[in-house]
Amino acid sequence: MSAAPVLEIRDLKTWFRTDRGVARAVDGVSFEVLPGETLGVVGESGCGKSVTALSVLGLVPKPPGIHAGGQILFEGADLARLGERELEDIRGDRISMIFQEPMTSLNPVFTVGDQIAESVVRHRGVSRGEAMGVAVDMLQKVGIPSPESRVRDYPHQMSGGMRQRVMIAMALACRPTLLVADEPTTALDVTIQAQILELLAQLQRDLHMSVLLITHDLGVVEEVCDRVVVMYAGKVVERATVDDLFDRPLHPYTAGLFRSVPRATGTRAARLEVIPGVVPSPLDFPTGCRFRNRCPAARGPCAEGEPPLVEGAAGHQVACHYPEGTR
């Protein structure tokens, strides 16, 4: 019998009111994160993956954002129905988040030690001195040298890689059950990116936490994730284990993502393929399948009805009338 999910999202709808109408950024998304696993959520910019992450922590600004439906179940509570004070008790404690750009997430007028200690004081009720001790310990855990002195540094005194390590230290200071990481290595060069991913994997094992990883990088997904959710135009179009998805992508959109990844054949780089067109506007999604205007496999039925998410072998789910390998 499998363990109960740490996080379960059911038919989540997060919309935005605009002068031009309602933008359905997240429009009926469902998935779960299991204890100790890393679940990757992938897709192009504008597919709704970051809004999904922000919705989990109640960080979507309201207005213009609105919770239009669905549940976000965490430890028996529906986060979508909690008030701001109740969410503040959970954020930074049992659920933490790492953002993709640390320079805009760290406060430039406070030392990094003060910023790490703040959540420890808030959620653990310890003294400022004890919290600063935790800050030093966390800086050491994330591999920052001379943590006793660097705890007094300001964000601008650190490199991009070190600032991202500080963000990780802040997020994990209270030993959360779930870590939400939104493009945590996007702004870093490949060497630092590999170090950060290795660090996150090690800390995940040490703290026995689950990770919800938002990314557009399939290489990162292959390296660190257990299962993958593929999103397109505010919907989930495919869900599978990493091995199943990389061995046998079923949705034409997923297959297109794989074909668009740079790769080498022999001594020469293979020609880069692209998915034609762009993600449709959340203000005006096409009828039927939302990918049909860009899909090489589209047929008449694709315009008539939205394909449901159907489960196949080994739990591999796909929302497509004509999945790969059946045409």
C-alpha positions as CSV (number, residue, x, y, z in Angstrom):
1,M,0.0,0.0,0.0
2,S,1.5,3.3,-1.0
3,A,2.0,6.2,1.5
4,A,-0.5,9.0,1.6
5,P,0.6,12.1,-0.5
6,V,2.4,15.0,1.3
7,L,0.6,17.3,-1.1
8,E,-2.4,16.6,-3.2
9,I,-3.7,19.2,-5.7
10,R,-7.2,18.5,-7.1
11,D,-8.7,20.3,-10.1
12,L,-6.9,23.6,-9.1
13,K,-8.0,26.7,-10.9
14,T,-6.1,30.0,-10.4
15,W,-7.4,32.8,-12.7
16,F,-6.6,36.5,-13.0
17,R,-9.0,39.3,-13.7
18,T,-7.7,41.7,-16.4
19,D,-9.0,44.6,-18.4
20,R,-9.4,42.2,-21.3
21,G,-11.2,39.4,-19.4
22,V,-10.3,36.5,-17.2
23,A,-7.0,34.8,-17.8
24,R,-7.2,31.1,-16.8
25,A,-3.5,30.6,-15.9
26,V,-4.1,27.4,-14.1
27,D,-7.3,25.7,-15.2
28,G,-8.0,22.3,-13.6
29,V,-4.6,21.0,-12.6
30,S,-4.3,17.8,-10.5
31,F,-1.3,15.9,-9.2
32,E,0.2,14.7,-5.9
33,V,3.7,14.8,-4.2
34,L,4.6,11.6,-2.3
35,P,6.7,11.4,0.8
36,G,10.5,11.8,0.1
37,E,10.1,12.1,-3.7
38,T,11.0,14.9,-6.1
39,L,8.2,15.7,-8.5
40,G,9.1,17.8,-11.5
41,V,6.7,20.1,-13.2
42,V,7.8,21.1,-16.7
43,G,6.6,23.1,-19.6
44,E,7.2,26.3,-21.7
45,S,7.1,29.8,-20.2
46,G,3.4,30.7,-19.8
47,C,2.1,27.2,-19.2
48,G,1.1,27.9,-15.6
49,K,3.7,25.9,-13.7
50,S,5.0,28.9,-11.5
51,V,1.4,30.1,-10.8
52,T,0.7,26.5,-9.6
53,A,3.7,26.7,-7.2
54,L,2.7,30.2,-5.9
55,S,-0.9,28.9,-5.4
56,V,0.3,26.2,-3.1
57,L,1.8,28.8,-0.7
58,G,-1.0,31.3,-1.1
59,L,1.4,33.8,-2.8
60,V,-0.8,34.7,-5.8
61,P,-1.7,38.4,-5.4
62,K,-5.4,38.9,-4.8
63,P,-6.6,40.9,-6.7
64,P,-6.0,40.3,-9.6
65,G,-5.7,36.6,-8.8
66,I,-8.7,34.6,-7.8
67,H,-9.0,31.0,-6.5
68,A,-11.7,29.8,-9.0
69,G,-11.9,26.2,-7.7
70,G,-10.1,23.1,-6.6
71,Q,-8.3,21.9,-3.5
72,I,-4.7,22.1,-2.2
73,L,-4.5,19.4,0.4
74,F,-1.5,19.4,2.8
75,E,-1.5,17.4,6.0
76,G,-5.2,17.2,6.0
77,A,-5.9,20.9,5.5
78,D,-7.1,22.6,2.3
79,L,-4.6,25.4,1.9
80,A,-6.9,27.1,-0.5
81,R,-9.4,27.7,2.3
82,L,-7.1,29.0,5.0
83,G,-6.8,32.6,6.0
84,E,-3.6,34.6,5.6
85,R,-2.6,34.1,9.3
86,E,-3.0,30.4,9.1
87,L,-0.9,30.3,5.9
88,E,1.8,32.3,7.5
89,D,2.1,29.6,10.2
90,I,2.7,27.1,7.5
91,R,4.9,29.1,5.1
92,G,8.6,28.9,5.9
93,D,7.9,26.1,8.5
94,R,6.2,23.0,7.1
95,I,6.3,24.3,3.5
96,S,9.2,26.4,2.1
97,M,9.9,27.9,-1.3
98,I,13.1,28.7,-3.2
99,F,12.7,31.4,-5.9
100,Q,14.7,31.5,-9.1
101,E,16.3,35.0,-8.6
102,P,17.8,35.4,-5.1
103,M,18.7,39.0,-5.6
104,T,15.1,40.0,-5.8
105,S,14.0,37.6,-3.0
106,L,16.6,38.6,-0.4
107,N,16.2,41.9,1.4
108,P,19.3,44.1,0.5
109,V,19.2,46.0,3.9
110,F,19.4,43.0,6.2
111,T,22.3,40.6,6.7
112,V,21.8,37.1,5.4
113,G,22.0,35.8,9.0
114,D,19.1,38.1,10.1
115,Q,17.0,36.8,7.2
116,I,17.6,33.2,7.9
117,A,17.1,33.7,11.7
118,E,13.8,35.5,11.1
119,S,11.8,32.4,10.2
120,V,13.4,30.4,13.0
121,V,12.3,33.0,15.6
122,R,8.8,33.2,14.0
123,H,8.2,29.4,13.8
124,R,10.3,28.0,16.6
125,G,9.9,30.6,19.3
126,V,13.6,30.7,20.2
127,S,15.7,33.7,21.1
128,R,17.5,35.8,18.5
129,G,20.8,34.4,19.7
130,E,19.7,30.8,19.3
131,A,18.2,31.6,15.9
132,M,21.5,33.1,14.7
133,G,23.2,29.9,15.8
134,V,20.8,28.0,13.6
135,A,21.7,30.5,10.7
136,V,25.4,29.7,11.1
137,D,24.7,26.0,11.1
138,M,22.6,26.3,8.0
139,L,25.2,28.3,6.1
140,Q,27.7,25.6,7.0
141,K,25.3,22.9,5.8
142,V,24.8,24.6,2.4
143,G,28.6,24.8,1.9
144,I,29.3,28.5,2.5
145,P,32.9,28.9,3.9
146,S,33.5,30.7,7.2
147,P,29.8,30.8,8.1
148,E,30.5,32.6,11.4
149,S,31.7,35.7,9.6
150,R,29.6,35.4,6.4
151,V,26.4,35.4,8.5
152,R,27.0,39.1,8.9
153,D,27.3,39.7,5.1
154,Y,24.7,41.5,3.1
155,P,23.4,39.9,-0.1
156,H,25.3,42.2,-2.4
157,Q,28.6,41.0,-0.8
158,M,28.0,37.4,-2.2
159,S,28.1,35.8,-5.6
160,G,25.0,34.5,-7.4
161,G,25.8,30.9,-6.4
162,M,26.3,31.9,-2.7
163,R,23.1,33.9,-2.7
164,Q,21.2,30.9,-4.0
165,R,22.8,28.8,-1.2
166,V,21.5,31.4,1.3
167,M,18.0,31.0,-0.2
168,I,18.3,27.3,0.4
169,A,19.5,27.8,4.0
170,M,16.5,30.1,4.6
171,A,14.0,27.6,3.1
172,L,15.4,24.7,5.1
173,A,16.1,26.3,8.4
174,C,12.9,25.0,10.0
175,R,13.2,21.5,8.4
176,P,10.1,21.7,6.2
177,T,8.1,18.6,5.1
178,L,7.8,20.0,1.5
179,L,10.1,22.3,-0.4
180,V,8.8,24.1,-3.5
181,A,11.7,25.1,-5.8
182,D,10.8,27.4,-8.7
183,E,13.6,27.3,-11.3
184,P,16.2,27.3,-8.5
185,T,19.2,27.2,-10.9
186,T,18.1,29.2,-13.9
187,A,20.3,32.2,-13.3
188,L,23.4,30.2,-12.5
189,D,26.2,28.9,-14.8
190,V,26.3,25.1,-15.4
191,T,29.0,24.4,-12.9
192,I,27.3,26.2,-10.0
193,Q,24.0,24.7,-11.2
194,A,25.3,21.2,-10.7
195,Q,26.6,22.0,-7.3
196,I,23.2,23.5,-6.2
197,L,21.3,20.4,-7.5
198,E,23.7,18.1,-5.7
199,L,23.3,20.1,-2.5
200,L,19.5,20.0,-2.7
201,A,19.6,16.2,-3.2
202,Q,21.8,15.7,-0.2
203,L,19.7,18.0,2.0
204,Q,16.6,16.2,0.8
205,R,18.0,12.9,1.9
206,D,19.2,14.3,5.3
207,L,15.9,16.0,6.1
208,H,13.6,13.3,4.5
209,M,11.5,16.0,2.8
210,S,9.6,16.0,-0.5
211,V,10.4,18.4,-3.3
212,L,8.2,20.0,-5.9
213,L,10.6,21.2,-8.6
214,I,9.3,23.7,-11.2
215,T,11.6,23.9,-14.2
216,H,11.8,24.0,-18.0
217,D,15.1,22.1,-18.1
218,L,14.6,18.5,-19.1
219,G,18.2,17.7,-18.2
220,V,17.6,18.8,-14.6
221,V,14.4,16.7,-14.5
222,E,16.3,13.6,-15.7
223,E,19.0,14.1,-13.1
224,V,17.0,14.8,-9.9
225,C,13.3,13.9,-10.3
226,D,11.4,10.7,-9.6
227,R,8.2,11.6,-11.4
228,V,7.2,14.3,-13.9
229,V,4.1,16.4,-14.6
230,V,4.0,18.1,-18.1
231,M,1.9,21.2,-18.2
232,Y,0.6,23.1,-21.3
233,A,-1.7,26.1,-21.4
234,G,-2.8,25.7,-17.8
235,K,-3.5,22.0,-17.9
236,V,-1.7,18.7,-17.2
237,V,-1.1,16.9,-20.5
238,E,1.1,14.0,-19.2
239,R,2.2,12.4,-16.0
240,A,4.7,9.6,-15.6
241,T,7.9,8.4,-13.9
242,V,11.1,9.9,-15.2
243,D,12.1,6.7,-16.8
244,D,8.8,6.2,-18.6
245,L,8.6,9.7,-19.8
246,F,12.1,9.8,-21.2
247,D,11.8,6.3,-22.7
248,R,8.3,6.8,-24.2
249,P,6.8,10.3,-24.2
250,L,3.1,9.9,-25.3
251,H,1.8,13.4,-25.8
252,P,2.9,15.2,-29.0
253,Y,3.8,18.3,-26.9
254,T,6.1,16.3,-24.6
255,A,7.7,14.6,-27.7
256,G,8.2,18.1,-29.2
257,L,10.0,19.3,-26.0
258,F,12.4,16.4,-26.2
259,R,13.1,17.1,-29.9
260,S,13.8,20.7,-29.1
261,V,16.6,19.8,-26.6
262,P,20.1,20.4,-28.1
263,R,22.0,17.2,-28.6
264,A,25.1,15.9,-30.4
265,T,25.3,13.1,-32.9
266,G,28.9,11.9,-33.4
267,T,31.1,15.0,-33.7
268,R,28.4,17.3,-34.9
269,A,25.4,18.9,-33.2
270,A,22.1,17.7,-34.5
271,R,19.8,20.3,-36.0
272,L,17.6,21.9,-33.3
273,E,13.9,21.3,-33.9
274,V,11.3,23.7,-32.6
275,I,7.6,23.4,-31.8
276,P,5.8,25.8,-34.2
277,G,3.7,28.6,-32.9
278,V,3.4,29.8,-29.3
279,V,1.5,28.9,-26.1
280,P,-2.1,30.3,-26.5
281,S,-3.2,33.2,-24.4
282,P,-5.0,32.2,-21.2
283,L,-7.6,34.8,-22.2
284,D,-8.6,32.9,-25.2
285,F,-7.8,29.2,-25.3
286,P,-8.8,27.2,-28.4
287,T,-11.7,24.8,-28.2
288,G,-11.0,21.2,-27.7
289,C,-7.3,20.3,-27.2
290,R,-5.3,23.4,-26.4
291,F,-2.3,22.1,-28.3
292,R,-4.1,21.3,-31.5
293,N,-3.0,24.5,-33.4
294,R,0.6,23.5,-32.9
295,C,0.2,19.7,-33.1
296,P,1.4,17.6,-36.1
297,A,-1.1,14.9,-35.2
298,A,-4.2,17.0,-34.9
299,R,-7.4,15.7,-36.4
300,G,-11.0,16.7,-36.5
301,P,-11.9,15.4,-33.0
302,C,-9.1,17.4,-31.5
303,A,-11.2,20.6,-32.1
304,E,-14.4,19.1,-30.8
305,G,-13.6,17.9,-27.3
306,E,-10.9,18.4,-24.7
307,P,-9.1,15.1,-24.2
308,P,-9.3,13.7,-20.6
309,L,-6.2,12.5,-18.7
310,V,-6.2,8.7,-19.3
311,E,-4.0,6.2,-17.4
312,G,-2.1,3.6,-19.3
313,A,0.6,1.1,-18.5
314,A,2.6,1.6,-15.3
315,G,0.5,4.6,-14.3
316,H,1.6,6.6,-17.3
317,Q,-1.1,9.2,-18.0
318,V,-1.7,11.3,-21.1
319,A,-4.4,13.7,-22.3
320,C,-4.4,13.2,-26.0
321,H,-6.8,11.8,-28.6
322,Y,-3.9,10.5,-30.7
323,P,-0.9,9.8,-28.4
324,E,2.5,8.9,-29.8
325,G,2.8,5.3,-31.0
326,T,-0.9,4.9,-31.7
327,R,-1.1,6.8,-35.0
